[in-house]
Amino acid sequence: MKTEVWTLGIGLPKIGVAQAVAAENAGFDGFAVVDSQCLAGDPYVALALAAQATERIKLATGVTNPVTRHPAVTASAIGTVQAESDGRAVLGIGRGDSALAHLGLSPAPVAVFERYLIHLQSYLRGDAIEFGAARAHTAGAADLAALGLAAGPQNSRIHWLPGQHRKVPVDVAATGPKVIAAAARYAESVTFAVGADLDRLRWAIATAREARQAAGLDPDAIGMGAYLNVVAHDDPSAALRLAAGTLASFARFSVMHGRVQGPADDVERSVLHRVHDVYDMRQHTRAATPQAEQLTEAFAKRFAILGPSTYCIDRLRAVLRLGISKLVIIGPGPGTDETEALAVWARFAGEVLPALRGD
């Protein structure tokens, strides 16, 4: 399977499109836009605009959630991006994090997430959904019968979507075993947010394969990817300083509810618990924050990929040999020096990315 290398962006006005164009010009295969309405602009607007400004690169939400939009709305939005991009869209989804935190909510329960996946896939295929199922994602609205219509729809379906382009694939961002299993059953692909440690990635891959086998599905017929914090820099300490904000945010996914998910030794557990206990969502993904200060070089060496370009290439190739075919690269985040951040991004694009093209 061809290796895809993606990068993340943000849907801020005038910025997201420029990032997508830069990613395509640099040779990336995909560009994903965060969906966090209180921290960034609308991802579907950004992706549709990016579709008009690019020709080749795939475009995805990175990631949306099952709470802030009805699955019919999500399907219609990403279907529009699919049409505008001539079939380059991917729907990235997880349980939700900052988007929900800024509404005073926790991530969606796994059962809610799984039900949303099922209904979302139905909408994306153009299938009809009974009103009772569709109403499971609404609150406070009266039944259609209250209008006394002479005639009305008998079920819920996106009428315009089928036949426009191939179905939009769904990719689930997953860390814990229950979400990995849900992804294995109901998505075209799963992208693990468990760090760069090979033992943790092997565990995630095995969890997905076992869930598919238990559901009577082909364990080889699902795409697998990994979100990886990567900074190409000759000084690992400087690389950690640049990566710390986003690394702390992704590390927290492995201890979201105070319990460490996946294999970890005592040192890693200690760091993860400290990140959890001091995490300030008001400074999400930012450098020089309480959560970023909990990261040690020993932890970062395993959970992230920080170092010279040749080191990054070797570590990324080791990840690919596990059966991972999609790499989503997370570099420096907000709060870092812009000149330094652009330099390491350019170094990755100019030195690391070309070396992965033949993998």
C-alpha positions as CSV (number, residue, x, y, z in Angstrom):
1,M,0.0,0.0,0.0
2,K,1.3,3.5,-0.9
3,T,2.6,5.5,2.0
4,E,0.7,8.8,2.6
5,V,2.2,11.6,4.5
6,W,-0.2,14.2,5.8
7,T,0.2,17.5,7.7
8,L,-2.3,19.4,10.0
9,G,-3.5,22.9,9.5
10,I,-6.1,25.3,11.0
11,G,-9.1,26.9,9.3
12,L,-8.4,30.5,10.3
13,P,-9.4,33.0,7.6
14,K,-6.7,33.5,4.9
15,I,-4.4,31.0,6.7
16,G,-5.9,27.5,6.0
17,V,-5.9,27.8,2.3
18,A,-2.3,29.1,2.2
19,Q,-1.3,26.1,4.4
20,A,-3.0,23.7,2.1
21,V,-1.2,25.2,-1.0
22,A,2.1,25.1,0.8
23,A,1.5,21.4,1.8
24,E,0.7,20.4,-1.7
25,N,3.7,22.3,-3.1
26,A,6.0,20.6,-0.6
27,G,4.8,17.2,-1.7
28,F,2.5,16.1,1.2
29,D,-0.3,13.7,0.3
30,G,-2.9,15.1,2.6
31,F,-3.9,18.2,4.6
32,A,-6.2,18.0,7.6
33,V,-8.0,20.9,9.3
34,V,-8.9,21.0,13.0
35,D,-12.6,21.3,13.9
36,S,-12.8,23.3,17.1
37,Q,-15.4,26.1,16.7
38,C,-14.3,28.3,19.6
39,L,-10.6,28.1,18.6
40,A,-10.6,28.1,14.8
41,G,-12.8,28.8,11.8
42,D,-15.2,26.4,10.2
43,P,-13.2,23.4,8.7
44,Y,-15.6,22.7,5.9
45,V,-15.4,26.3,4.6
46,A,-11.6,26.1,4.8
47,L,-11.5,22.7,3.0
48,A,-13.8,23.8,0.2
49,L,-11.7,26.9,-0.4
50,A,-8.6,24.7,-0.3
51,A,-10.2,22.4,-2.8
52,Q,-10.3,25.3,-5.3
53,A,-6.7,26.3,-4.6
54,T,-5.2,22.9,-4.9
55,E,-5.2,20.0,-7.5
56,R,-3.8,16.9,-5.9
57,I,-3.7,16.9,-2.1
58,K,-6.3,15.0,-0.1
59,L,-8.4,17.1,2.3
60,A,-9.8,16.1,5.6
61,T,-11.2,17.2,8.9
62,G,-8.6,16.6,11.6
63,V,-10.9,15.9,13.4
64,T,-14.6,16.5,13.8
65,N,-16.7,15.0,16.6
66,P,-20.2,13.4,17.1
67,V,-21.7,16.2,19.2
68,T,-21.6,19.5,17.5
69,R,-23.3,18.5,14.2
70,H,-26.0,16.0,13.3
71,P,-24.5,13.2,11.2
72,A,-26.6,14.3,8.2
73,V,-25.1,17.8,8.5
74,T,-21.6,16.3,8.7
75,A,-22.2,14.0,5.8
76,S,-23.6,16.9,3.7
77,A,-20.7,19.2,4.6
78,I,-17.9,16.7,3.8
79,G,-19.9,15.6,0.7
80,T,-19.7,19.2,-0.5
81,V,-15.9,19.1,-0.1
82,Q,-15.8,15.8,-2.0
83,A,-17.7,17.4,-4.9
84,E,-15.7,20.6,-4.9
85,S,-12.4,18.7,-4.7
86,D,-13.3,16.0,-7.3
87,G,-13.1,13.2,-4.9
88,R,-10.2,14.2,-2.6
89,A,-12.2,14.4,0.7
90,V,-11.8,12.3,3.8
91,L,-14.0,12.6,6.9
92,G,-11.7,12.5,10.0
93,I,-13.6,12.0,13.3
94,G,-13.0,11.3,17.0
95,R,-14.9,11.5,20.2
96,G,-14.2,15.2,20.5
97,D,-11.9,17.2,22.7
98,S,-11.3,21.0,22.6
99,A,-14.5,21.6,20.6
100,L,-16.5,20.0,23.4
101,A,-14.5,21.4,26.3
102,H,-15.3,24.9,25.1
103,L,-18.9,24.0,25.4
104,G,-18.5,22.6,28.9
105,L,-18.6,19.0,27.7
106,S,-16.4,15.9,27.9
107,P,-15.7,13.6,24.9
108,A,-18.7,11.7,23.7
109,P,-19.2,8.3,25.3
110,V,-18.1,5.4,23.2
111,A,-21.6,4.1,22.7
112,V,-22.7,7.5,21.4
113,F,-19.7,7.7,19.1
114,E,-20.3,4.3,17.7
115,R,-24.0,5.0,17.0
116,Y,-22.9,8.2,15.3
117,L,-20.5,6.3,13.1
118,I,-23.2,3.9,12.0
119,H,-25.6,6.7,11.0
120,L,-22.9,8.8,9.5
121,Q,-21.8,6.0,7.2
122,S,-25.5,5.4,6.2
123,Y,-25.8,9.1,5.2
124,L,-22.6,9.1,3.3
125,R,-23.8,6.0,1.3
126,G,-27.1,7.7,0.5
127,D,-29.0,5.2,2.6
128,A,-32.3,6.1,4.3
129,I,-32.4,6.4,8.1
130,E,-35.6,6.0,10.1
131,F,-36.7,9.2,11.8
132,G,-36.5,7.5,15.2
133,A,-32.7,6.9,14.6
134,A,-32.2,10.4,13.2
135,R,-33.9,12.0,16.2
136,A,-31.3,10.3,18.5
137,H,-28.9,13.1,17.5
138,T,-31.4,16.0,18.2
139,A,-32.7,17.5,21.4
140,G,-35.7,19.7,22.1
141,A,-37.3,19.6,18.7
142,A,-40.9,18.5,18.3
143,D,-41.9,15.5,16.1
144,L,-42.7,16.4,12.4
145,A,-46.3,15.2,12.9
146,A,-46.8,18.4,15.0
147,L,-46.9,20.4,11.7
148,G,-50.0,18.6,10.3
149,L,-48.5,18.4,6.8
150,A,-50.5,16.9,4.0
151,A,-47.3,15.0,3.0
152,G,-43.7,14.9,4.1
153,P,-40.6,12.8,4.0
154,Q,-40.9,9.3,5.4
155,N,-37.3,9.0,6.4
156,S,-34.0,10.9,6.6
157,R,-31.7,10.8,3.6
158,I,-29.3,13.1,1.8
159,H,-30.9,13.1,-1.6
160,W,-28.3,15.0,-3.6
161,L,-25.2,13.1,-2.5
162,P,-25.4,9.6,-4.2
163,G,-23.9,9.5,-7.6
164,Q,-21.9,12.7,-7.3
165,H,-18.6,11.1,-6.5
166,R,-17.3,8.0,-4.8
167,K,-18.3,7.7,-1.1
168,V,-16.3,9.8,1.3
169,P,-14.1,7.5,3.4
170,V,-14.3,7.8,7.1
171,D,-11.1,7.8,9.2
172,V,-11.3,7.5,13.0
173,A,-8.8,9.1,15.3
174,A,-8.4,6.6,18.1
175,T,-6.4,6.0,21.2
176,G,-8.3,3.7,23.6
177,P,-9.2,0.1,22.8
178,K,-13.0,0.7,22.6
179,V,-12.7,3.5,20.1
180,I,-10.1,1.5,18.1
181,A,-12.6,-1.4,18.0
182,A,-15.4,0.9,16.9
183,A,-13.2,2.2,14.1
184,A,-12.3,-1.3,13.0
185,R,-16.0,-2.2,12.7
186,Y,-17.4,0.9,11.1
187,A,-14.7,3.0,9.3
188,E,-12.6,2.7,6.2
189,S,-9.5,3.5,8.2
190,V,-8.2,4.3,11.7
191,T,-5.4,6.7,12.6
192,F,-3.9,5.9,16.0
193,A,-3.0,8.7,18.4
194,V,-0.9,6.6,20.7
195,G,2.5,8.2,20.1
196,A,5.5,6.9,18.2
197,D,6.6,4.1,20.5
198,L,6.6,0.8,18.4
199,D,5.2,-1.3,21.3
200,R,2.2,1.1,21.7
201,L,1.6,1.1,17.9
202,R,1.8,-2.7,17.8
203,W,-0.8,-2.9,20.6
204,A,-3.1,-0.5,18.7
205,I,-2.7,-2.5,15.4
206,A,-3.4,-5.8,17.2
207,T,-6.5,-4.3,18.9
208,A,-7.9,-3.2,15.5
209,R,-7.2,-6.4,13.8
210,E,-8.8,-8.5,16.6
211,A,-11.9,-6.3,16.6
212,R,-12.4,-6.9,12.9
213,Q,-11.9,-10.6,13.2
214,A,-14.4,-10.7,16.0
215,A,-16.9,-8.9,13.8
216,G,-16.3,-11.3,10.9
217,L,-14.5,-8.7,8.9
218,D,-11.2,-9.0,7.0
219,P,-8.5,-7.7,9.3
220,D,-6.4,-6.6,6.3
221,A,-9.2,-4.6,4.7
222,I,-8.8,-1.4,6.8
223,G,-6.3,1.4,6.4
224,M,-4.1,2.2,9.4
225,G,-2.3,5.4,10.2
226,A,-0.6,7.2,13.0
227,Y,-0.5,10.8,14.4
228,L,3.1,11.5,15.2
229,N,4.9,14.4,16.8
230,V,7.9,15.0,14.6
231,V,10.5,17.8,14.6
232,A,13.6,17.5,12.5
233,H,16.3,19.4,14.4
234,D,19.9,18.6,15.1
235,D,19.5,19.5,18.8
236,P,17.0,17.1,20.5
237,S,16.5,19.6,23.4
238,A,15.5,22.4,21.0
239,A,13.3,19.9,19.1
240,L,11.5,19.1,22.4
241,R,11.0,22.8,23.1
242,L,9.4,23.3,19.7
243,A,7.2,20.1,20.0
244,A,6.2,20.3,23.7
245,G,2.9,22.1,23.2
246,T,1.4,19.7,20.7
247,L,3.2,16.7,22.2
248,A,1.5,17.3,25.6
249,S,-1.9,17.6,23.9
250,F,-1.5,14.3,22.0
251,A,0.1,12.6,25.0
252,R,-3.0,13.5,27.1
253,F,-5.2,11.5,24.8
254,S,-3.6,8.4,26.3
255,V,-4.7,9.4,29.8
256,M,-7.8,11.4,28.9
257,H,-9.9,10.2,31.9
258,G,-7.0,9.6,34.3
259,R,-6.3,6.0,33.2
260,V,-3.4,5.3,30.9
261,Q,-4.4,3.5,27.7
262,G,-2.0,1.1,26.0
263,P,1.3,-0.3,27.2
264,A,3.5,2.0,29.2
265,D,6.3,1.7,31.8
266,D,6.3,3.4,35.2
267,V,8.2,6.4,33.9
268,E,5.8,7.0,31.0
269,R,2.8,6.5,33.3
270,S,4.1,9.1,35.7
271,V,4.6,11.7,33.0
272,L,1.2,10.9,31.5
273,H,-0.6,11.3,34.8
274,R,1.3,14.6,35.5
275,V,0.2,15.9,32.1
276,H,-3.4,14.9,32.9
277,D,-3.4,16.5,36.3
278,V,-2.1,19.9,35.2
279,Y,-3.7,20.2,31.8
280,D,-5.0,23.7,31.1
281,M,-7.5,23.5,28.2
282,R,-7.3,27.3,27.9
283,Q,-3.7,26.8,26.5
284,H,-4.5,23.8,24.4
285,T,-1.5,22.7,22.1
286,R,0.5,25.8,23.2
287,A,4.2,25.7,24.2
288,A,5.5,26.8,27.6
289,T,2.4,25.6,29.4
290,P,2.0,23.6,32.6
291,Q,1.3,20.5,30.6
292,A,4.3,21.0,28.3
293,E,6.6,21.5,31.2
294,Q,5.8,17.9,32.5
295,L,7.5,16.3,29.4
296,T,10.9,14.8,30.0
297,E,13.5,14.1,27.3
298,A,13.2,10.4,28.1
299,F,9.5,10.4,27.6
300,A,9.7,12.5,24.4
301,K,12.3,10.2,22.9
302,R,9.8,7.3,22.9
303,F,6.5,9.1,22.4
304,A,7.7,11.5,19.7
305,I,10.3,11.6,17.0
306,L,12.7,14.5,17.6
307,G,16.2,14.8,16.2
308,P,18.2,15.2,13.0
309,S,16.6,14.3,9.6
310,T,18.3,11.0,9.3
311,Y,17.1,10.0,12.8
312,C,13.5,11.0,11.9
313,I,13.7,9.0,8.6
314,D,14.8,5.9,10.4
315,R,12.1,6.2,13.1
316,L,9.4,6.8,10.6
317,R,10.5,3.9,8.4
318,A,10.3,1.7,11.5
319,V,6.7,2.8,12.0
320,L,5.8,2.1,8.4
321,R,7.3,-1.5,8.7
322,L,4.6,-2.2,11.3
323,G,1.9,-2.0,8.5
324,I,1.1,1.7,9.0
325,S,0.5,3.3,5.6
326,K,-0.5,6.9,6.7
327,L,1.6,9.3,8.7
328,V,0.0,12.5,10.0
329,I,2.9,14.7,11.0
330,I,2.4,17.2,13.9
331,G,5.1,19.7,14.2
332,P,5.5,22.8,16.4
333,G,2.3,24.4,17.7
334,P,1.2,27.9,18.9
335,G,3.6,29.7,21.2
336,T,6.8,28.7,19.5
337,D,9.1,31.0,17.6
338,E,7.5,31.4,14.1
339,T,10.9,31.5,12.3
340,E,12.1,28.3,14.0
341,A,8.8,26.6,13.4
342,L,8.8,27.4,9.7
343,A,12.5,26.2,9.5
344,V,11.8,22.8,10.9
345,W,8.7,22.4,8.8
346,A,10.8,23.2,5.7
347,R,13.5,20.8,6.8
348,F,11.0,18.0,7.2
349,A,9.5,18.8,3.7
350,G,12.9,19.1,2.1
351,E,14.8,16.3,3.7
352,V,12.6,13.8,5.5
353,L,9.6,13.7,3.2
354,P,11.5,12.9,0.0
355,A,13.2,10.0,1.7
356,L,9.8,8.5,2.5
357,R,8.4,8.8,-1.0
358,G,9.7,5.4,-2.1
359,D,8.4,3.6,1.1
